[in-house]
Amino acid sequence: MPVFLDVHKVPFSEANLKELCGLPADEFGVRHVNLFYNRDAKICFCLLEGPDIDAIEKHHAKVNIKCEWITEVSLAQPFQIPV
């Protein structure tokens, strides 16, 4: 499954963000791999697994979040995405 990195402002608490990483894939097939959060700027970098950029956009639109950008990335070895 492709992996994507995106960035956007965060309307949620840090506790909500941590909770997202343990959830299964949503109805768009998108799953949070990891989140990187800057508290002061309230900006989040999401590392997501999903079928395509369209699914990533729908995943965010569902909670009224507009990404500044989304890009497909590759993970360097030896890192593995847990299944």
DSSP file (Angstrom, degrees, kcal/mol; ACC not computed):
  #  RESIDUE AA STRUCTURE BP1 BP2  ACC     N-H-->O    O-->H-N    N-H-->O    O-->H-N    TCO  KAPPA ALPHA  PHI   PSI    X-CA   Y-CA   Z-CA
    1    1 A M              0   0    0      0, 0.0    51,-0.0     0, 0.0     0, 0.0   0.000 360.0 360.0 360.0 136.6    0.0    0.0    0.0
    2    2 A P        -     0   0    0      0, 0.0    48,-2.0     0, 0.0     2,-0.4  -0.231 360.0-139.7 -63.4 154.9    1.4    3.5   -0.9
    3    3 A V  E     -AB  49  73A   0     70,-0.7    70,-2.7    46,-0.2     2,-0.3  -0.953  17.6-167.2-120.3 139.0    2.5    5.8    1.9
    4    4 A F  E     -AB  48  72A   0     44,-3.3    44,-3.0    -2,-0.4     2,-0.4  -0.928  12.3-153.5-128.6 149.0    1.8    9.6    2.0
    5    5 A L  E     +AB  47  71A   0     66,-2.8    66,-2.5    -2,-0.3     2,-0.3  -0.980  23.5 168.7-118.5 133.3    3.1   12.5    4.0
    6    6 A D  E     -AB  46  70A   0     40,-1.9    40,-1.8    -2,-0.4     2,-0.4  -0.910  20.4-147.5-137.8 167.7    0.9   15.6    4.4
    7    7 A V  E     +AB  45  69A   0     62,-1.5    61,-3.0    -2,-0.3    62,-0.9  -0.998  27.2 143.1-138.1 142.2    0.8   18.8    6.5
    8    8 A H  E     -A   44   0A   0     36,-1.8    36,-2.9    -2,-0.4    59,-0.1  -0.980  50.5 -82.7-165.2 163.7   -2.0   20.8    7.9
    9    9 A K  E     -A   43   0A   0     57,-0.4    34,-0.2    -2,-0.3    33,-0.1  -0.389  45.9-129.5 -68.3 154.9   -3.2   22.9   10.8
   10   10 A V        +     0   0    0     32,-2.3    -1,-0.0     1,-0.1    55,-0.0  -0.935  28.0 177.8-118.8 116.4   -4.6   20.9   13.7
   11   11 A P        +     0   0    0      0, 0.0     2,-0.2     0, 0.0    -1,-0.1   0.378  65.5  81.9 -90.5   5.3   -8.0   21.6   15.3
   12   12 A F  S    S-     0   0    0      1,-0.1     2,-0.1    30,-0.1    -2,-0.1  -0.589  83.4-102.9-107.1 166.7   -7.6   18.6   17.7
   13   13 A S     >  -     0   0    0     -2,-0.2     4,-1.8     1,-0.1     5,-0.1  -0.410  33.5-110.7 -80.4 163.9   -5.8   18.0   21.0
   14   14 A E  H  > S+     0   0    0      1,-0.2     4,-2.3     2,-0.2     5,-0.2   0.870 120.0  57.2 -62.4 -36.1   -2.5   16.2   21.1
   15   15 A A  H  > S+     0   0    0      1,-0.2     4,-1.8     2,-0.2    -1,-0.2   0.896 104.9  51.2 -62.2 -40.1   -4.4   13.3   22.9
   16   16 A N  H  > S+     0   0    0      1,-0.2     4,-1.3     2,-0.2    -1,-0.2   0.900 109.1  51.3 -62.5 -40.4   -6.8   13.0   20.0
   17   17 A L  H  X S+     0   0    0     -4,-1.8     4,-0.8     1,-0.2     3,-0.3   0.913 108.1  50.8 -64.6 -43.0   -3.8   12.8   17.6
   18   18 A K  H >< S+     0   0    0     -4,-2.3     3,-0.6     1,-0.2     4,-0.4   0.879 106.8  55.8 -61.9 -37.6   -2.1   10.0   19.6
   19   19 A E  H >< S+     0   0    0     -4,-1.8     3,-1.4     1,-0.2     4,-0.3   0.844  97.3  64.4 -62.6 -35.1   -5.4    8.1   19.5
   20   20 A L  H >< S+     0   0    0     -4,-1.3     3,-1.5    -3,-0.3    12,-0.4   0.830  90.7  64.5 -60.6 -33.9   -5.5    8.2   15.7
   21   21 A C  T << S+     0   0    0     -4,-0.8    -1,-0.3    -3,-0.6    -2,-0.2   0.701 100.9  51.4 -67.6 -17.4   -2.4    6.1   15.3
   22   22 A G  T <  S+     0   0    0     -3,-1.4    -1,-0.3    -4,-0.4    -2,-0.2   0.468  89.3 102.5 -96.2  -1.3   -4.0    3.1   16.9
   23   23 A L  S <  S-     0   0    0     -3,-1.5     9,-0.3    -4,-0.3     3,-0.1  -0.487  71.9-116.2 -84.8 151.6   -7.1    3.1   14.7
   24   24 A P        -     0   0    0      0, 0.0     8,-0.2     0, 0.0    -1,-0.1  -0.218  53.4 -65.8 -72.1 172.8   -7.7    0.7   11.8
   25   25 A A        -     0   0    0      6,-0.1     6,-0.2     4,-0.1    25,-0.1  -0.270  56.2-128.0 -58.9 145.2   -8.1    2.0    8.2
   26   26 A D    >   -     0   0    0      4,-2.3     3,-2.0    -3,-0.1    -1,-0.1  -0.095  39.1 -77.6 -85.1-171.3  -11.1    4.1    7.6
   27   27 A E  T 3  S+     0   0    0      1,-0.3    -1,-0.1     2,-0.1    -2,-0.1   0.637 132.2  55.0 -66.2 -13.3  -13.8    3.8    4.9
   28   28 A F  T 3  S-     0   0    0      2,-0.2    -1,-0.3    27,-0.1     3,-0.1   0.410 119.9-108.5 -96.3   0.6  -11.3    5.3    2.4
   29   29 A G  S <  S+     0   0    0     -3,-2.0     2,-0.4     1,-0.3    -2,-0.1   0.682  72.9 142.4  81.3  19.2   -8.7    2.7    3.2
   30   30 A V        -     0   0    0     20,-0.2    -4,-2.3    25,-0.1     2,-0.4  -0.803  25.7-179.1-100.8 133.4   -6.5    5.3    5.0
   31   31 A R  E     -C   49   0A   0     18,-2.7    18,-3.0    -2,-0.4     2,-0.5  -0.993  28.8-120.4-131.6 137.0   -4.5    4.4    8.1
   32   32 A H  E     +C   48   0A   0    -12,-0.4    16,-0.2    -2,-0.4     3,-0.1  -0.645  26.5 177.5 -76.1 124.4   -2.3    6.6   10.3
   33   33 A V  E     -     0   0A   0     14,-3.1     2,-0.3    -2,-0.5    15,-0.2   0.854  68.6 -26.2 -88.5 -47.0    1.2    5.3   10.4
   34   34 A N  E     -C   47   0A   0     13,-1.7    13,-3.0     2,-0.0    -1,-0.4  -0.974  54.8-142.5-162.7 158.5    2.6    8.1   12.5
   35   35 A L  E     -C   46   0A   0     -2,-0.3     2,-0.5    11,-0.2    11,-0.2  -0.986   3.8-159.3-129.4 140.7    1.9   11.8   13.3
   36   36 A F  E     -C   45   0A   0      9,-2.7     9,-3.2    -2,-0.4     2,-0.4  -0.983  19.6-167.9-121.4 119.1    4.5   14.5   13.9
   37   37 A Y  E     -C   44   0A   0     -2,-0.5     2,-0.7     7,-0.2     7,-0.2  -0.913  20.8-159.1-121.1 130.5    3.0   17.5   15.8
   38   38 A N  E  >> -C   43   0A   0      5,-2.9     4,-1.5    -2,-0.4     5,-1.5  -0.910  11.2-166.7-104.1 105.1    4.3   21.0   16.5
   39   39 A R  T  45S+     0   0    0     -2,-0.7    -1,-0.2     1,-0.2     3,-0.2   0.907  83.2  50.5 -58.9 -46.8    2.4   22.2   19.5
   40   40 A D  T  45S+     0   0    0      1,-0.2    -1,-0.2     2,-0.1    -2,-0.0   0.903 120.8  33.3 -62.6 -43.3    3.3   25.9   19.2
   41   41 A A  T  45S-     0   0    0      2,-0.1    -1,-0.2   -32,-0.0    -2,-0.2   0.578 100.4-133.0 -88.1 -10.5    2.4   26.2   15.5
   42   42 A K  T  <5 +     0   0    0     -4,-1.5   -32,-2.3     1,-0.2     2,-0.4   0.922  57.6 142.9  53.6  47.4   -0.5   23.7   15.8
   43   43 A I  E   < -AC   9  38A   0     -5,-1.5    -5,-2.9   -34,-0.2     2,-0.4  -0.944  34.9-160.4-119.8 139.8    0.7   22.0   12.7
   44   44 A C  E     -AC   8  37A   0    -36,-2.9   -36,-1.8    -2,-0.4     2,-0.6  -0.966  10.1-157.2-122.6 135.3    0.6   18.3   12.1
   45   45 A F  E     -AC   7  36A   0     -9,-3.2    -9,-2.7    -2,-0.4     2,-0.5  -0.964  21.4-157.5-104.8 118.1    2.6   16.2    9.6
   46   46 A C  E     -AC   6  35A   0    -40,-1.8   -40,-1.9    -2,-0.6     2,-0.7  -0.837  12.8-159.5-101.3 132.1    0.7   12.9    9.0
   47   47 A L  E     +AC   5  34A   0    -13,-3.0   -14,-3.1    -2,-0.5   -13,-1.7  -0.953  30.1 176.7-105.9 112.0    2.4    9.8    7.7
   48   48 A L  E     -AC   4  32A   0    -44,-3.0   -44,-3.3    -2,-0.7     2,-0.5  -0.864  30.7-143.9-123.8 148.7   -0.5    7.8    6.2
   49   49 A E  E     +AC   3  31A   0    -18,-3.0   -18,-2.7    -2,-0.3   -46,-0.2  -0.943  42.3 136.5-106.6 131.7   -1.0    4.6    4.4
   50   50 A G        -     0   0    0    -48,-2.0   -20,-0.2    -2,-0.5   -21,-0.1  -0.985  62.8-100.9-167.8 167.2   -3.7    4.6    1.7
   51   51 A P  S    S-     0   0    0      0, 0.0     2,-0.3     0, 0.0    -1,-0.1   0.841  93.0 -25.6 -67.9 -34.4   -4.6    3.6   -1.8
   52   52 A D     >  -     0   0    0    -50,-0.1     4,-1.6     1,-0.1     3,-0.3  -0.973  68.7 -86.5-168.0 173.5   -4.0    7.0   -3.4
   53   53 A I  H  > S+     0   0    0     -2,-0.3     4,-2.6     1,-0.2     5,-0.2   0.860 121.0  61.0 -62.5 -35.9   -3.9   10.8   -2.9
   54   54 A D  H  > S+     0   0    0      1,-0.2     4,-2.3     2,-0.2    -1,-0.2   0.906 104.3  48.8 -57.8 -42.6   -7.7   11.0   -3.5
   55   55 A A  H  > S+     0   0    0     -3,-0.3     4,-2.3     2,-0.2    -1,-0.2   0.882 110.0  51.8 -65.0 -38.3   -8.3    8.8   -0.5
   56   56 A I  H  X S+     0   0    0     -4,-1.6     4,-1.8     2,-0.2    -2,-0.2   0.914 110.3  48.9 -64.3 -42.8   -6.0   10.9    1.6
   57   57 A E  H  X S+     0   0    0     -4,-2.6     4,-2.7     1,-0.2    -2,-0.2   0.908 112.0  48.1 -63.5 -42.8   -7.9   14.0    0.6
   58   58 A K  H  X S+     0   0    0     -4,-2.3     4,-1.9     2,-0.2    -1,-0.2   0.886 107.0  57.4 -65.0 -38.8  -11.3   12.4    1.4
   59   59 A H  H  < S+     0   0    0     -4,-2.3     4,-0.4     1,-0.2    -1,-0.2   0.910 114.1  38.0 -56.9 -44.9   -9.9   11.2    4.8
   60   60 A H  H ><>S+     0   0    0     -4,-1.8     5,-2.1     1,-0.2     3,-1.4   0.880 111.2  57.9 -75.9 -39.3   -9.1   14.8    5.8
   61   61 A A  H ><5S+     0   0    0     -4,-2.7     3,-1.9     1,-0.3    -2,-0.2   0.828  93.8  68.7 -61.0 -31.6  -12.2   16.4    4.2
   62   62 A K  T 3<5S+     0   0    0     -4,-1.9    -1,-0.3     1,-0.3    -2,-0.2   0.811 109.7  34.7 -57.6 -30.7  -14.4   14.1    6.4
   63   63 A V  T < 5S-     0   0    0     -3,-1.4    -1,-0.3    -4,-0.4    -2,-0.2   0.041 121.2-105.3-113.1  24.0  -13.2   16.1    9.4
   64   64 A N  T < 5S+     0   0    0     -3,-1.9     2,-0.5     1,-0.2    -3,-0.2   0.861  70.8 145.2  57.4  42.8  -13.0   19.5    7.5
   65   65 A I      < -     0   0    0     -5,-2.1     2,-0.6    -8,-0.2    -1,-0.2  -0.951  35.4-157.6-112.2 129.3   -9.2   19.6    7.3
   66   66 A K        -     0   0    0     -2,-0.5   -57,-0.4   -57,-0.1     2,-0.2  -0.925  16.1-139.2-105.1 118.0   -7.5   21.1    4.2
   67   67 A C        -     0   0    0     -2,-0.6   -59,-0.2     1,-0.1     3,-0.1  -0.504   5.9-146.4 -75.1 142.2   -4.0   19.9    3.7
   68   68 A E  S    S-     0   0    0    -61,-3.0     2,-0.3     1,-0.3    -1,-0.1   0.875  83.3 -14.2 -72.0 -38.9   -1.3   22.4    2.6
   69   69 A W  E     -B    7   0A   0    -62,-0.9   -62,-1.5    -3,-0.0     2,-0.4  -0.981  56.6-159.2-159.4 157.8    0.3   19.6    0.6
   70   70 A I  E     +B    6   0A   0     -2,-0.3     2,-0.3   -64,-0.2   -64,-0.2  -0.997  16.5 175.9-137.1 134.1    0.3   15.8    0.2
   71   71 A T  E     -B    5   0A   0    -66,-2.5   -66,-2.8    -2,-0.4     2,-0.3  -1.000  31.3-118.9-141.1 144.2    3.1   13.8   -1.3
   72   72 A E  E     -B    4   0A   0     -2,-0.3     2,-0.3   -68,-0.2   -68,-0.3  -0.631  39.8-174.8 -77.9 137.8    3.7   10.1   -1.8
   73   73 A V  E     -B    3   0A   0    -70,-2.7   -70,-0.7    -2,-0.3     2,-0.4  -0.854  21.9-133.8-130.3 164.2    6.9    8.9    0.0
   74   74 A S        -     0   0    0     -2,-0.3     2,-0.5   -72,-0.1   -70,-0.0  -0.950  22.5-128.4-116.1 141.7    9.0    5.8    0.3
   75   75 A L        -     0   0    0     -2,-0.4     2,-0.2     4,-0.1     6,-0.1  -0.765  24.2-125.2 -90.0 132.1   10.2    4.6    3.7
   76   76 A A    >   -     0   0    0     -2,-0.5     3,-1.4     1,-0.1    -1,-0.0  -0.480  44.5 -78.3 -72.4 144.0   13.9    3.9    3.9
   77   77 A Q  T 3  S+     0   0    0      1,-0.3     3,-0.1    -2,-0.2    -1,-0.1  -0.524 110.4  39.2 -72.1 148.2   14.9    0.4    5.0
   78   78 A P  T 3  S+     0   0    0      0, 0.0    -1,-0.3     0, 0.0     2,-0.1  -0.941  96.4  95.6 -92.9  13.2   15.1   -1.0    7.6
   79   79 A F    <   -     0   0    0     -3,-1.4     2,-0.4     1,-0.0    -4,-0.1  -0.404  54.1-170.8 -68.5 138.3   11.9    0.7    8.7
   80   80 A Q        -     0   0    0     -2,-0.1    -4,-0.0    -3,-0.1    -1,-0.0  -0.963  25.3-121.2-128.2 145.2    8.7   -1.3    8.1
   81   81 A I        -     0   0    0     -2,-0.4   -48,-0.0    -6,-0.1     2,-0.0  -0.764  37.3-118.9 -82.3 124.3    5.1   -0.3    8.4
   82   82 A P              0   0    0      0, 0.0    -1,-0.0     0, 0.0     0, 0.0  -0.367 360.0 360.0 -63.1 143.5    3.4   -2.6   11.0
   83   83 A V              0   0    0     -2,-0.0    -2,-0.0    -3,-0.0     0, 0.0   0.413 360.0 360.0 -98.9 360.0    0.6   -4.6    9.5
